Amino acid sequence: MVVSFLIYFTFNFKEALLLFALSLAYITSVVPFFCGLILIVGSVAKLKLYAHLYKTIKANIVLTGKRFVSINYFSFFSINII
Protein backbone atom coordinates (compact mmCIF):
# COMPACT_ATOMS: atom_id res chain seq x y z
CA MET A 1 0.00 0.00 0.00
CA VAL A 2 2.77 2.43 0.91
CA VAL A 3 4.77 1.53 -2.19
CA SER A 4 1.82 2.08 -4.53
CA PHE A 5 1.01 5.39 -2.83
CA LEU A 6 4.59 6.60 -3.24
CA ILE A 7 4.63 5.56 -6.90
CA TYR A 8 1.28 7.29 -7.50
CA PHE A 9 2.38 10.49 -5.72
CA THR A 10 5.67 10.62 -7.60
CA PHE A 11 4.04 10.27 -10.99
CA ASN A 12 1.30 12.78 -10.19
CA PHE A 13 3.96 15.34 -9.25
CA LYS A 14 5.79 14.72 -12.52
CA GLU A 15 2.51 14.96 -14.41
CA ALA A 16 1.82 18.33 -12.80
CA LEU A 17 5.22 19.54 -13.96
CA LEU A 18 4.53 18.21 -17.45
CA LEU A 19 1.19 20.02 -17.61
CA PHE A 20 2.87 23.21 -16.37
CA ALA A 21 5.45 22.92 -19.14
CA LEU A 22 2.64 22.29 -21.63
CA SER A 23 0.83 25.45 -20.53
CA LEU A 24 4.08 27.45 -20.79
CA ALA A 25 4.64 26.15 -24.31
CA TYR A 26 1.10 27.20 -25.23
CA ILE A 27 1.46 30.69 -23.69
CA THR A 28 4.79 31.37 -25.37
CA SER A 29 3.45 30.15 -28.70
CA VAL A 30 0.61 32.72 -28.72
CA VAL A 31 3.05 35.61 -29.29
CA PRO A 32 4.40 34.49 -32.69
CA PHE A 33 0.96 33.21 -33.71
CA PHE A 34 0.95 34.58 -37.26
CA CYS A 35 4.58 33.66 -37.96
CA GLY A 36 4.48 29.91 -37.54
CA LEU A 37 0.92 28.68 -37.04
CA ILE A 38 1.53 25.19 -38.43
CA LEU A 39 4.74 24.71 -36.42
CA ILE A 40 3.07 25.87 -33.20
CA VAL A 41 -0.02 23.71 -33.63
CA GLY A 42 2.20 20.73 -34.40
CA SER A 43 4.36 21.25 -31.31
CA VAL A 44 1.34 21.67 -29.00
CA ALA A 45 -0.26 18.56 -30.49
CA LYS A 46 2.99 16.66 -29.98
CA LEU A 47 3.15 17.77 -26.34
CA LYS A 48 -0.45 16.68 -25.82
CA LEU A 49 0.39 13.30 -27.35
CA TYR A 50 3.37 12.93 -25.02
CA ALA A 51 1.17 13.88 -22.05
CA HIS A 52 -1.37 11.22 -23.06
CA LEU A 53 1.34 8.57 -23.43
CA TYR A 54 2.81 9.60 -20.08
CA LYS A 55 -0.59 9.20 -18.39
CA THR A 56 -0.98 5.74 -19.91
CA ILE A 57 2.47 4.65 -18.70
CA LYS A 58 1.78 6.13 -15.27
CA ALA A 59 -1.52 4.24 -14.98
CA ASN A 60 0.18 0.97 -15.93
CA ILE A 61 2.92 1.48 -13.34
CA VAL A 62 0.38 2.31 -10.61
CA LEU A 63 -1.67 -0.80 -11.44
CA THR A 64 1.46 -2.95 -11.42
CA GLY A 65 2.46 -1.52 -8.04
CA LYS A 66 -0.99 -2.16 -6.61
CA ARG A 67 -0.98 -5.70 -7.96
CA PHE A 68 2.44 -6.38 -6.43
CA VAL A 69 1.34 -5.03 -3.02
CA SER A 70 -1.90 -7.04 -3.07
CA ILE A 71 -0.02 -10.26 -3.89
CA ASN A 72 2.31 -9.69 -0.94
CA TYR A 73 -0.68 -8.84 1.26
CA PHE A 74 -2.52 -12.09 0.52
CA SER A 75 0.59 -14.25 0.78
CA PHE A 76 1.31 -12.71 4.19
CA PHE A 77 -2.15 -13.65 5.46
CA SER A 78 -1.97 -17.14 4.00
CA ILE A 79 1.22 -17.74 5.98
CA ASN A 80 -0.46 -16.55 9.16
CA ILE A 81 -3.52 -18.78 8.63
CA ILE A 82 -1.40 -21.91 8.16
Order of alpha helices (4+ residues) and beta strands (2+ residues): alpha-alpha
